[in-house]
Amino acid sequence: MIYICKGREPASLTQYRQTEGAYFDGYENKDELRDALLRDQGYLCAYCMRRISNDRFRMKIEHWTPESLLPSDKAALDYKIMLGVCDGCRGDLDKNTTCDEHRHNAEIYVNPLDETMMETIYYTRDGKIHSTDSRISKDLDQILNLNCEQARSRLVLNRKKIYEECKRRLMNFQRNGNWKKGTIQKVMNYYHAEPEGRKREYVGVPLYILKRALNRLS
């Protein structure tokens, strides 16, 4: 999971929200909304960092605060609480689903729109995601089920692979492991690259490793 900085909402959403009786399901320009969310998120699921695209069957528009808990129908049209998420292995056994599909309508504390919260997240070499905040760890592990090893999305395995790949890239520059700031920055530039606005899948993993390596040099 990585920090998401919100951009401008679609003009059609702004206009529709100003109409009398506006509600989320009544807003018809969902493709435009998905495009805006994809742009903000680098075409990654807001929770698991899988690649997503503007496909209404594979990408879901998620409300960070469940719609059932919002004070009004119009509140569900607030772009600031909307996120683009993957299908969460929809159709599988519930214990093997992830992200919004596993969350259902549960409230969560972790919020990818909060940069301070994202700074508490860390990854281990086995591909697991954790947090130094126990409330966030509970959300990651139980509510969003991001450490499910049986999920078809293979989240844990894919995070483990990119963890190992990042270490190999560092070793290619300097095999003894005493990486210099310039070496770390070169690898970080690789993972920060966003061809056509698309972040690399699971990019939060290598960025965590590289930031930790930089902090050790401070």
CYANA upper distance limits for C-alpha pairs under 8 A (distance plus 0.5 A):
  1 MET  CA     46 ALA  CA      7.14
  1 MET  CA     47 TYR  CA      5.85
  1 MET  CA     48 CYS  CA      6.37
  1 MET  CA     49 MET  CA      6.60
  1 MET  CA    112 PRO  CA      7.31
  1 MET  CA    118 MET  CA      7.70
  1 MET  CA    121 ILE  CA      8.27
  1 MET  CA    202 TYR  CA      8.26
  1 MET  CA    204 GLY  CA      6.49
  2 ILE  CA     46 ALA  CA      7.98
  2 ILE  CA     49 MET  CA      8.33
  2 ILE  CA    112 PRO  CA      6.66
  2 ILE  CA    118 MET  CA      6.59
  2 ILE  CA    203 VAL  CA      8.48
  2 ILE  CA    204 GLY  CA      6.12
  3 TYR  CA    112 PRO  CA      5.51
  3 TYR  CA    113 LEU  CA      6.26
  3 TYR  CA    114 ASP  CA      7.10
  3 TYR  CA    115 GLU  CA      5.86
  3 TYR  CA    118 MET  CA      6.35
  4 ILE  CA     40 ASP  CA      7.20
  4 ILE  CA     41 GLN  CA      6.50
  4 ILE  CA     46 ALA  CA      8.17
  4 ILE  CA    112 PRO  CA      6.31
  4 ILE  CA    113 LEU  CA      5.60
  4 ILE  CA    114 ASP  CA      8.29
  4 ILE  CA    115 GLU  CA      8.29
  5 CYS  CA     40 ASP  CA      6.99
  5 CYS  CA     41 GLN  CA      8.31
  5 CYS  CA    113 LEU  CA      6.98
  6 LYS  CA     40 ASP  CA      6.32
  6 LYS  CA     80 LYS  CA      7.53
  6 LYS  CA    113 LEU  CA      8.16
  7 GLY  CA     36 ALA  CA      8.23
  7 GLY  CA     40 ASP  CA      6.46
  8 ARG  CA     36 ALA  CA      8.24
  9 GLU  CA     13 LEU  CA      7.42
  9 GLU  CA     14 THR  CA      7.69
  9 GLU  CA     33 LEU  CA      8.14
  9 GLU  CA     36 ALA  CA      7.20
  9 GLU  CA     79 TYR  CA      6.71
 10 PRO  CA     14 THR  CA      7.15
 10 PRO  CA     32 GLU  CA      7.18
 10 PRO  CA     33 LEU  CA      6.77
 10 PRO  CA     36 ALA  CA      7.21
 11 ALA  CA     15 GLN  CA      6.73
 12 SER  CA     16 TYR  CA      6.52
 12 SER  CA     29 ASN  CA      7.61
 13 LEU  CA     17 ARG  CA      6.56
 13 LEU  CA     27 TYR  CA      7.84
 13 LEU  CA     29 ASN  CA      8.20
 13 LEU  CA     33 LEU  CA      8.14
 13 LEU  CA     77 LEU  CA      7.94
 14 THR  CA     18 GLN  CA      7.24
 15 GLN  CA     19 THR  CA      7.58
 16 TYR  CA     22 ALA  CA      7.08
 16 TYR  CA     27 TYR  CA      7.32
 17 ARG  CA     22 ALA  CA      6.14
 17 ARG  CA     23 TYR  CA      8.11
 17 ARG  CA     74 LYS  CA      7.19
 17 ARG  CA     77 LEU  CA      6.96
 18 GLN  CA     22 ALA  CA      7.80
 21 GLY  CA     74 LYS  CA      8.25
 22 ALA  CA     26 GLY  CA      7.14
 22 ALA  CA     27 TYR  CA      8.03
 22 ALA  CA     73 ASP  CA      7.64
 22 ALA  CA     74 LYS  CA      6.39
 23 TYR  CA     27 TYR  CA      7.25
 23 TYR  CA     73 ASP  CA      5.50
 23 TYR  CA     74 LYS  CA      5.79
 23 TYR  CA     76 ALA  CA      7.41
 23 TYR  CA     77 LEU  CA      7.26
 24 PHE  CA     73 ASP  CA      7.47
 24 PHE  CA     74 LYS  CA      7.71
 24 PHE  CA     76 ALA  CA      6.30
 24 PHE  CA     77 LEU  CA      6.15
 29 ASN  CA     33 LEU  CA      7.03
 30 LYS  CA     34 ARG  CA      6.55
 31 ASP  CA     35 ASP  CA      6.68
 31 ASP  CA     54 ASN  CA      7.30
 31 ASP  CA     56 ARG  CA      8.48
 32 GLU  CA     36 ALA  CA      6.90
 33 LEU  CA     37 LEU  CA      6.86
 34 ARG  CA     38 LEU  CA      6.56
 34 ARG  CA     54 ASN  CA      6.45
 34 ARG  CA     61 ILE  CA      7.67
 34 ARG  CA     84 GLY  CA      7.41
 35 ASP  CA     39 ARG  CA      6.68
 35 ASP  CA     54 ASN  CA      6.93
 36 ALA  CA     40 ASP  CA      6.82
 37 LEU  CA     41 GLN  CA      6.62
 37 LEU  CA     43 TYR  CA      8.48
 37 LEU  CA     82 MET  CA      8.36
 37 LEU  CA     83 LEU  CA      6.93
 37 LEU  CA     84 GLY  CA      6.19
 38 LEU  CA     42 GLY  CA      6.27
 38 LEU  CA     43 TYR  CA      5.04
 38 LEU  CA     44 LEU  CA      7.55
 38 LEU  CA     52 ILE  CA      8.20
 38 LEU  CA     53 SER  CA      7.68
 38 LEU  CA     54 ASN  CA      8.12
 38 LEU  CA     84 GLY  CA      7.26
 39 ARG  CA     43 TYR  CA      6.96
 39 ARG  CA    197 GLY  CA      7.36
 41 GLN  CA     45 CYS  CA      7.87
 41 GLN  CA     46 ALA  CA      7.27
 41 GLN  CA     84 GLY  CA      8.22
 41 GLN  CA    199 LYS  CA      8.44
 42 GLY  CA    194 GLU  CA      8.09
 42 GLY  CA    197 GLY  CA      6.16
 42 GLY  CA    198 ARG  CA      5.02
 42 GLY  CA    199 LYS  CA      5.31
 43 TYR  CA     51 ARG  CA      6.37
 43 TYR  CA     52 ILE  CA      5.91
 43 TYR  CA     53 SER  CA      6.85
 43 TYR  CA    197 GLY  CA      8.21
 43 TYR  CA    198 ARG  CA      6.01
 43 TYR  CA    199 LYS  CA      7.17
 44 LEU  CA     48 CYS  CA      8.41
 44 LEU  CA     49 MET  CA      5.35
 44 LEU  CA     50 ARG  CA      5.84
 44 LEU  CA     51 ARG  CA      5.13
 44 LEU  CA     52 ILE  CA      5.91
 44 LEU  CA     84 GLY  CA      8.39
 44 LEU  CA     85 VAL  CA      8.11
 44 LEU  CA    198 ARG  CA      8.31
 44 LEU  CA    199 LYS  CA      7.53
 44 LEU  CA    201 GLU  CA      7.25
 45 CYS  CA     49 MET  CA      5.13
 45 CYS  CA     50 ARG  CA      5.78
 45 CYS  CA     51 ARG  CA      6.81
 45 CYS  CA     52 ILE  CA      6.55
 45 CYS  CA     84 GLY  CA      6.45
 45 CYS  CA     85 VAL  CA      4.84
 45 CYS  CA     86 CYS  CA      5.92
 46 ALA  CA     83 LEU  CA      6.77
 46 ALA  CA     84 GLY  CA      6.47
 46 ALA  CA     85 VAL  CA      6.01
 46 ALA  CA    112 PRO  CA      7.31
 47 TYR  CA     85 VAL  CA      7.24
 47 TYR  CA     99 CYS  CA      6.57
 47 TYR  CA    112 PRO  CA      7.97
 47 TYR  CA    144 LEU  CA      8.34
 48 CYS  CA     99 CYS  CA      7.34
 48 CYS  CA    146 LEU  CA      7.19
 48 CYS  CA    155 LEU  CA      7.86
 48 CYS  CA    202 TYR  CA      7.85
 49 MET  CA    201 GLU  CA      6.25
 49 MET  CA    202 TYR  CA      5.39
 49 MET  CA    203 VAL  CA      7.81
 49 MET  CA    204 GLY  CA      8.28
 50 ARG  CA     86 CYS  CA      7.59
 50 ARG  CA    201 GLU  CA      6.08
 50 ARG  CA    202 TYR  CA      6.96
 51 ARG  CA     86 CYS  CA      8.34
 51 ARG  CA    201 GLU  CA      6.46
 52 ILE  CA     58 ARG  CA      7.78
 52 ILE  CA     59 MET  CA      6.67
 52 ILE  CA     85 VAL  CA      7.84
 52 ILE  CA     86 CYS  CA      6.60
 53 SER  CA     58 ARG  CA      8.00
 53 SER  CA     59 MET  CA      7.00
 54 ASN  CA     58 ARG  CA      8.44
 54 ASN  CA     59 MET  CA      7.00
 55 ASP  CA     59 MET  CA      6.08
 56 ARG  CA     60 LYS  CA      7.09
 57 PHE  CA     87 ASP  CA      8.10
 58 ARG  CA     86 CYS  CA      6.55
 58 ARG  CA     87 ASP  CA      5.65
 59 MET  CA     84 GLY  CA      7.10
 59 MET  CA     85 VAL  CA      6.22
 59 MET  CA     86 CYS  CA      5.40
 59 MET  CA     87 ASP  CA      6.34
 60 LYS  CA     84 GLY  CA      6.34
 60 LYS  CA     85 VAL  CA      5.74
 60 LYS  CA     86 CYS  CA      6.60
 60 LYS  CA     87 ASP  CA      6.94
 61 ILE  CA     82 MET  CA      7.11
 61 ILE  CA     83 LEU  CA      6.33
 61 ILE  CA     84 GLY  CA      5.43
 61 ILE  CA     85 VAL  CA      6.91
 62 GLU  CA     82 MET  CA      6.08
 62 GLU  CA     83 LEU  CA      5.45
 62 GLU  CA     84 GLY  CA      6.45
 62 GLU  CA     85 VAL  CA      6.98
 62 GLU  CA    100 ASP  CA      7.61
 63 HIS  CA     67 GLU  CA      7.13
 63 HIS  CA     76 ALA  CA      7.91
 63 HIS  CA     81 ILE  CA      6.06
 63 HIS  CA     82 MET  CA      5.20
 63 HIS  CA     83 LEU  CA      6.74
 64 TRP  CA     81 ILE  CA      5.82
 64 TRP  CA     82 MET  CA      6.72
 64 TRP  CA     83 LEU  CA      7.44
 64 TRP  CA    108 ILE  CA      8.31
 64 TRP  CA    111 ASN  CA      7.93
 65 THR  CA     69 LEU  CA      7.28
 65 THR  CA     70 LEU  CA      7.43
 65 THR  CA     81 ILE  CA      7.29
 65 THR  CA    107 GLU  CA      7.29
 65 THR  CA    108 ILE  CA      8.43
 66 PRO  CA     70 LEU  CA      7.24
 66 PRO  CA    105 ASN  CA      6.21
 66 PRO  CA    106 ALA  CA      7.80
 66 PRO  CA    107 GLU  CA      7.36
 67 GLU  CA     76 ALA  CA      6.63
 68 SER  CA    105 ASN  CA      8.22
 70 LEU  CA     75 ALA  CA      6.75
 70 LEU  CA     76 ALA  CA      7.38
 71 PRO  CA     75 ALA  CA      7.10
 72 SER  CA     76 ALA  CA      7.74
 73 ASP  CA     77 LEU  CA      8.12
 74 LYS  CA     78 ASP  CA      8.02
 78 ASP  CA     82 MET  CA      7.59
 85 VAL  CA     99 CYS  CA      7.85
 85 VAL  CA    100 ASP  CA      7.64
 86 CYS  CA     99 CYS  CA      7.91
 86 CYS  CA    100 ASP  CA      8.46
 87 ASP  CA     99 CYS  CA      8.46
 87 ASP  CA    100 ASP  CA      8.26
 87 ASP  CA    101 GLU  CA      7.20
 88 GLY  CA     97 THR  CA      5.93
 88 GLY  CA     98 THR  CA      5.07
 88 GLY  CA     99 CYS  CA      5.85
 88 GLY  CA    100 ASP  CA      7.00
 88 GLY  CA    101 GLU  CA      5.59
 88 GLY  CA    102 HIS  CA      7.60
 88 GLY  CA    153 SER  CA      8.39
 89 CYS  CA     96 ASN  CA      7.92
 89 CYS  CA     97 THR  CA      5.65
 89 CYS  CA     98 THR  CA      7.11
 89 CYS  CA    101 GLU  CA      7.90
 89 CYS  CA    151 ALA  CA      7.45
 89 CYS  CA    152 ARG  CA      6.85
 89 CYS  CA    153 SER  CA      7.25
 90 ARG  CA     97 THR  CA      6.96
 90 ARG  CA    101 GLU  CA      6.85
 92 ASP  CA     96 ASN  CA      6.77
 92 ASP  CA     97 THR  CA      6.83
 93 LEU  CA     97 THR  CA      7.14
 94 ASP  CA    102 HIS  CA      6.96
 95 LYS  CA    102 HIS  CA      8.16
 96 ASN  CA    145 ASN  CA      8.48
 96 ASN  CA    148 CYS  CA      7.01
 96 ASN  CA    150 GLN  CA      6.25
 96 ASN  CA    151 ALA  CA      5.26
 96 ASN  CA    152 ARG  CA      8.10
 97 THR  CA    101 GLU  CA      6.61
 97 THR  CA    102 HIS  CA      5.71
 97 THR  CA    145 ASN  CA      7.63
 97 THR  CA    151 ALA  CA      6.64
 98 THR  CA    102 HIS  CA      5.28
 98 THR  CA    103 ARG  CA      7.86
 98 THR  CA    144 LEU  CA      5.87
 98 THR  CA    145 ASN  CA      5.54
 98 THR  CA    146 LEU  CA      6.49
 98 THR  CA    148 CYS  CA      8.12
 98 THR  CA    151 ALA  CA      7.87
 99 CYS  CA    103 ARG  CA      6.63
 99 CYS  CA    143 ILE  CA      8.32
 99 CYS  CA    144 LEU  CA      4.98
 99 CYS  CA    145 ASN  CA      7.14
 99 CYS  CA    146 LEU  CA      7.44
100 ASP  CA    104 HIS  CA      6.49
100 ASP  CA    144 LEU  CA      7.17
102 HIS  CA    143 ILE  CA      7.19
102 HIS  CA    144 LEU  CA      6.31
102 HIS  CA    145 ASN  CA      7.23
103 ARG  CA    143 ILE  CA      5.65
103 ARG  CA    144 LEU  CA      5.92
106 ALA  CA    143 ILE  CA      7.90
108 ILE  CA    139 ASP  CA      6.71
108 ILE  CA    143 ILE  CA      7.87
109 TYR  CA    135 ARG  CA      7.28
109 TYR  CA    136 ILE  CA      6.84
109 TYR  CA    139 ASP  CA      7.43
110 VAL  CA    117 MET  CA      7.29
110 VAL  CA    135 ARG  CA      8.15
110 VAL  CA    136 ILE  CA      5.69
110 VAL  CA    139 ASP  CA      7.05
110 VAL  CA    140 LEU  CA      8.37
111 ASN  CA    117 MET  CA      7.42
111 ASN  CA    118 MET  CA      8.32
112 PRO  CA    117 MET  CA      7.89
112 PRO  CA    118 MET  CA      6.91
114 ASP  CA    118 MET  CA      7.05
115 GLU  CA    119 GLU  CA      6.95
116 THR  CA    120 THR  CA      7.65
117 MET  CA    121 ILE  CA      7.86
117 MET  CA    136 ILE  CA      8.50
120 THR  CA    131 SER  CA      5.69
120 THR  CA    132 THR  CA      5.85
120 THR  CA    133 ASP  CA      7.04
121 ILE  CA    129 ILE  CA      7.65
121 ILE  CA    130 HIS  CA      6.18
121 ILE  CA    131 SER  CA      4.73
121 ILE  CA    132 THR  CA      7.14
122 TYR  CA    129 ILE  CA      6.53
122 TYR  CA    130 HIS  CA      5.84
122 TYR  CA    131 SER  CA      6.25
122 TYR  CA    132 THR  CA      8.26
122 TYR  CA    205 VAL  CA      8.22
122 TYR  CA    208 TYR  CA      6.98
123 TYR  CA    127 GLY  CA      7.03
123 TYR  CA    128 LYS  CA      6.18
123 TYR  CA    129 ILE  CA      5.20
123 TYR  CA    130 HIS  CA      6.55
123 TYR  CA    205 VAL  CA      6.83
123 TYR  CA    208 TYR  CA      7.84
124 THR  CA    128 LYS  CA      6.04
124 THR  CA    129 ILE  CA      7.31
124 THR  CA    130 HIS  CA      8.47
125 ARG  CA    160 LYS  CA      6.46
125 ARG  CA    163 TYR  CA      6.86
125 ARG  CA    164 GLU  CA      7.98
126 ASP  CA    156 VAL  CA      7.95
126 ASP  CA    157 LEU  CA      8.34
126 ASP  CA    160 LYS  CA      6.00
127 GLY  CA    155 LEU  CA      8.39
127 GLY  CA    156 VAL  CA      5.22
127 GLY  CA    157 LEU  CA      6.56
127 GLY  CA    158 ASN  CA      7.74
127 GLY  CA    159 ARG  CA      5.21
127 GLY  CA    160 LYS  CA      4.37
127 GLY  CA    161 LYS  CA      8.12
127 GLY  CA    163 TYR  CA      7.73
128 LYS  CA    147 ASN  CA      6.24
128 LYS  CA    156 VAL  CA      6.37
128 LYS  CA    159 ARG  CA      7.88
128 LYS  CA    160 LYS  CA      8.15
129 ILE  CA    140 LEU  CA      7.79
129 ILE  CA    141 ASP  CA      8.40
129 ILE  CA    146 LEU  CA      7.72
129 ILE  CA    147 ASN  CA      7.15
130 HIS  CA    136 ILE  CA      8.44
130 HIS  CA    137 SER  CA      5.91
130 HIS  CA    140 LEU  CA      7.59
130 HIS  CA    141 ASP  CA      8.28
131 SER  CA    136 ILE  CA      6.54
131 SER  CA    137 SER  CA      5.52
132 THR  CA    136 ILE  CA      8.39
132 THR  CA    137 SER  CA      7.88
133 ASP  CA    137 SER  CA      6.76
134 SER  CA    138 LYS  CA      6.65
135 ARG  CA    139 ASP  CA      7.04
136 ILE  CA    140 LEU  CA      6.70
137 SER  CA    141 ASP  CA      6.47
138 LYS  CA    142 GLN  CA      5.98
138 LYS  CA    143 ILE  CA      7.38
139 ASP  CA    143 ILE  CA      5.16
139 ASP  CA    144 LEU  CA      6.41
139 ASP  CA    145 ASN  CA      8.28
140 LEU  CA    144 LEU  CA      5.71
140 LEU  CA    145 ASN  CA      6.54
140 LEU  CA    146 LEU  CA      6.15
140 LEU  CA    147 ASN  CA      8.01
141 ASP  CA    145 ASN  CA      5.29
141 ASP  CA    146 LEU  CA      6.11
141 ASP  CA    147 ASN  CA      6.20
141 ASP  CA    148 CYS  CA      8.39
142 GLN  CA    146 LEU  CA      8.29
146 LEU  CA    155 LEU  CA      7.54
146 LEU  CA    156 VAL  CA      8.18
147 ASN  CA    155 LEU  CA      7.77
147 ASN  CA    156 VAL  CA      6.54
148 CYS  CA    155 LEU  CA      8.01
148 CYS  CA    156 VAL  CA      7.54
149 GLU  CA    154 ARG  CA      7.11
149 GLU  CA    155 LEU  CA      7.76
149 GLU  CA    156 VAL  CA      6.45
149 GLU  CA    157 LEU  CA      8.11
150 GLN  CA    154 ARG  CA      7.65
151 ALA  CA    155 LEU  CA      7.63
154 ARG  CA    158 ASN  CA      6.53
155 LEU  CA    159 ARG  CA      6.59
156 VAL  CA    160 LYS  CA      6.67
157 LEU  CA    161 LYS  CA      6.71
158 ASN  CA    162 ILE  CA      6.88
158 ASN  CA    202 TYR  CA      8.23
159 ARG  CA    163 TYR  CA      6.57
159 ARG  CA    202 TYR  CA      6.80
159 ARG  CA    205 VAL  CA      7.22
160 LYS  CA    164 GLU  CA      6.78
161 LYS  CA    165 GLU  CA      6.56
162 ILE  CA    166 CYS  CA      6.53
162 ILE  CA    202 TYR  CA      7.81
162 ILE  CA    205 VAL  CA      7.48
162 ILE  CA    206 PRO  CA      7.35
163 TYR  CA    167 LYS  CA      7.02
163 TYR  CA    205 VAL  CA      6.64
163 TYR  CA    206 PRO  CA      6.52
163 TYR  CA    209 ILE  CA      8.30
164 GLU  CA    168 ARG  CA      6.75
165 GLU  CA    169 ARG  CA      6.78
166 CYS  CA    170 LEU  CA      6.90
166 CYS  CA    187 VAL  CA      8.26
166 CYS  CA    206 PRO  CA      6.19
166 CYS  CA    209 ILE  CA      8.35
167 LYS  CA    171 MET  CA      6.68
168 ARG  CA    172 ASN  CA      6.58
169 ARG  CA    173 PHE  CA      7.33
169 ARG  CA    187 VAL  CA      7.31
170 LEU  CA    174 GLN  CA      6.82
170 LEU  CA    175 ARG  CA      8.11
170 LEU  CA    177 GLY  CA      8.28
170 LEU  CA    179 TRP  CA      7.89
170 LEU  CA    183 THR  CA      7.61
170 LEU  CA    184 ILE  CA      7.46
170 LEU  CA    187 VAL  CA      7.28
171 MET  CA    175 ARG  CA      4.89
171 MET  CA    176 ASN  CA      7.82
171 MET  CA    177 GLY  CA      7.12
173 PHE  CA    183 THR  CA      7.12
174 GLN  CA    178 ASN  CA      7.78
174 GLN  CA    179 TRP  CA      6.81
174 GLN  CA    183 THR  CA      8.25
179 TRP  CA    183 THR  CA      6.63
179 TRP  CA    184 ILE  CA      7.05
179 TRP  CA    213 ALA  CA      8.36
180 LYS  CA    184 ILE  CA      6.88
180 LYS  CA    217 LEU  CA      8.46
181 LYS  CA    185 GLN  CA      6.57
181 LYS  CA    214 LEU  CA      7.01
181 LYS  CA    217 LEU  CA      7.92
182 GLY  CA    186 LYS  CA      6.72
183 THR  CA    187 VAL  CA      7.12
184 ILE  CA    188 MET  CA      6.61
184 ILE  CA    210 LEU  CA      6.80
184 ILE  CA    213 ALA  CA      7.88
184 ILE  CA    214 LEU  CA      7.58
185 GLN  CA    189 ASN  CA      6.52
186 LYS  CA    190 TYR  CA      7.07
187 VAL  CA    191 TYR  CA      7.12
187 VAL  CA    210 LEU  CA      8.41
188 MET  CA    192 HIS  CA      6.54
188 MET  CA    206 PRO  CA      8.38
188 MET  CA    207 LEU  CA      7.28
188 MET  CA    210 LEU  CA      7.04
189 ASN  CA    193 ALA  CA      6.67
191 TYR  CA    199 LYS  CA      8.47
191 TYR  CA    200 ARG  CA      7.26
191 TYR  CA    203 VAL  CA      7.16
191 TYR  CA    206 PRO  CA      7.76
191 TYR  CA    207 LEU  CA      7.75
192 HIS  CA    199 LYS  CA      7.81
193 ALA  CA    199 LYS  CA      7.50
193 ALA  CA    200 ARG  CA      8.39
194 GLU  CA    198 ARG  CA      5.34
194 GLU  CA    199 LYS  CA      5.37
194 GLU  CA    200 ARG  CA      7.62
195 PRO  CA    199 LYS  CA      7.86
199 LYS  CA    203 VAL  CA      7.49
202 TYR  CA    206 PRO  CA      8.49
203 VAL  CA    207 LEU  CA      6.83
204 GLY  CA    208 TYR  CA      6.54
205 VAL  CA    209 ILE  CA      7.00
206 PRO  CA    210 LEU  CA      6.57
207 LEU  CA    211 LYS  CA      6.45
208 TYR  CA    212 ARG  CA      6.60
209 ILE  CA    213 ALA  CA      6.77
210 LEU  CA    214 LEU  CA      6.73
211 LYS  CA    215 ASN  CA      6.65
212 ARG  CA    216 ARG  CA      6.88
213 ALA  CA    217 LEU  CA      7.34
214 LEU  CA    218 SER  CA      7.26
